[in-house]
Amino acid sequence: MVARTVKNLAAVFVTALLMTSTASGVVYYCYTVTTFRAEVIGPSIVTVSGRRLLVDGSPFAVKGVCYSPTPAGEGPDFPWWGAYEIYENDFENIREMGANTIRTYNAGIVYFNDAYYWVYHDDGTPPDAQVYTWQGGGGSFNGQCTEITPPEGAYSFKTTSANWAGWGVFIERQVKDNSGQGNHGTVSGAVTDNSGKIHRALGFNGTNAYVSVANSASLNPTRVTVEAWAYFAEQPASGVQQVIVSKFVGVSWNSSGYQIHIETTSGGQFQIAFGVGPGQSEYGSWAVYPTTFVSGWHHLVGTFDGSTLRLYYDGSQVATASWTGNIASNTYALCVGRKADASSGFFRGIIDEVRVENQAISSTEVSYRYNNGNGRYLGPNANTVLLFHFDTPVNIDLSKAKTLSFWVKTTSDLKVEIETPRGVNQTKWISNYGWDGTNTWQEITIPASDWTNLDQVYCPFKITITVSGTFYIDKVRWTGFTPYSDGGIPGGVRLLTWGTGYFEARYEGLPEVPEGGRCFITQPSGGFGGWGLFAMLPHDHTVDLSGATLKFWVKTPENLRVEIEAPKGTRQTKYINQFGWDGTDTWQEITIPASEWSNLENVYGLFMVTAESGSTFYVDFVRWENVLQPPQLSILENRSVLDAAWSQHLYVVMGFWVDRSVDLSRSWVRENLKSGFVKMVERWKNHPAVLMWAFGNEVDVYAGRKEN
């Protein structure tokens, strides 16, 4: 059972395996010295109920959970069936079974090659999303409908309309507070994900986009530092403020809180201002810096120490104001990108690295942050009450997806929409994508090329019936080619390490990594150390990466050597300092364009990285972007090639056939099993799907695809 079984989804196979122990009756697999008798049966249905794997409704016991990638230093022939405990039916923490076979990741994470982003399936919607419904004149909704049999799984989403009705899945991600105070933010309006001063940032449209942070005691200090990097996109209109950070309430009289903003006076003067409010019956105070508007990135800091307000612009103190007292508290939310007490003052531009502290930092510290925070992260200190790096996207990036696909059963044409960016809807109709007008289950596929702005998706799927009636939806997903990430390495690729030391491909010891929750740690014990990915399985081959860009994240104190091998036997070498690494031990994204390499149509070594001086380093999210054709990582391109591979009796192939790419893993086949595998090849020809074969202590899984 390979590949198409993912969390709570069914997979139908033409053939499956019934294994019968000669000693203890029917088993599906357990590690034992008992001799097995193998028999092909089918078709069989593999389902997941909760986290329980079922084959034709019966529990399935699995021996072994294998890393994907295989543990560093081990080949794909690593005997996982003898090294890990047995999981009997319940999958509490299983991430993979075997190597690249079954994954039980949460929704929203890449599953295999055919499910880039799950929008709706039996287990619901992504954990960072919310389903909203709409109807006119009456309607009902059931996301776990069992009254009809869906194409896959147990449930479908039923909608009944008296006039018009629909539903959609909307991304509702918080902005993470990195201070440790838990002051997370909520996005409103057309906020976009942008490149920032340091990695990512948020874009604000000057109309309705902002981030709000619920009031808390920690956000009401009596002394304060307010800091941010801001990209000025335009000078505000005459008499208009554009607010960077605000918890300021009221006018100067009876005001409270703090605020930093840019504005243009009624006389046309551009200026930057920082102010605090003292509370009842007193005037607040503002430090104001009139200057010439210059678009681009600027560092803004406002401080108040109990007697003096100071405003800093690009590292230098530019204005002060005197006032003695404490900043008054209020119950308003703190806002980034607009005023706290009114729906006005919207900022147009990009904001990054927002920080609030309950102290007034010194001019020396401001200068340090300006010079050292210009391109790298600066963490919180004991006085930090809010810190936004804005690194987690608030929208989802589907720009690498190929299609939006879903199943539908309806008597009427349906309107399909996505919202990207926020507030901008794009509309299609299923009748334009193959729906034949009959009330039967039909799969609708809308190419990604029919949509725009897929890098800023707020709502990945809306569906509406515009008349009275009933319709059902199942298995909504965006499909595409998956890069190397927390999901592991591509099939057909082997991980090798060199040097001595500690290597861990699924390291979870860092509080933050750029993608997912894990990264690859290399900790040499002396001299040098590194690792690489090679197209070695089931035999040495090459991958066509013509025109593709190599990208990865790295955290290292040492300049690293990066190589590819193209063609086999010819290494090409680069160093990360040639491609933007600034010499600091912080997460930085390295991009090496295709023009820097040669022979990309014949890549054998996909990625190699080495610390020549033995420093510990971390790597995350290695991928080749803009691949012209999905890498054909398989020998299963035609029957004659498959037969030739089998005739050598060298490899067992485990494959997954979707979107013309196949994931592979290899296991060595003992010579004394030669005759058995010859017989299995003959049987495989009659049942081109998934088979399992077992002899004593060896269990090998292999798969093929139906001929087109």
Secondary structure, DSSP 8 states (H G I E B T S, - for coil): --SS-BTT--EEES-EEEEEETTTEEES----SS-EEEEEE--EEEEEETTEEEETTEE-EEE----SS--TT--TT--GGGTS-EEESB-SS--EETTTTEE---TTS-BTTTBSEEEEBTTBS-TTEEEEEEEES-EEEEEEE-SS--SSSS-EEEEEESSEEEEEEEE--EE--TTSS---EEEESS-EEEE-SSSEEEEEESSS-EEEE---GGG--SSEEEEEEEEE-S---BTEEEEEEE--BSSSBT-EEEEEEEEE-TTS-EEEEEEEEE-TTSB-EEEEEE-----EEEEEEEEE-SSEEEEEETTEEEEEEE--S------S-EEESS-SSSS----EEEEEEEEEESS---HHHHHHHHHHSSSS-----TTEEEEE---S-SSB--TTEEEEEEEEEESS-EEEEEE-STT-EEEEEGGGGT--SSSS-EEEEEEGGGSS-TTSBSEEEEEEESSSEEEEEEEEEEEE---SBTTB--TT-EEEEEEEEEEEEEE--SS--SSSS-EEEEEEEEEEEEEEEE--SSS---B--TT-EEEEEEE-SS--EEEEESSTT-EEEEEGGGGT--SSSS-EEEEE-GGG-S-GGGBSEEEEEEETT---EEEEEEEEES-SS-----STTSHHHHHHHHHHT-B-----EETTEE-----B--GGGHHHHHHHHHHHHHS-SEEEEEETTEEEEEE-----
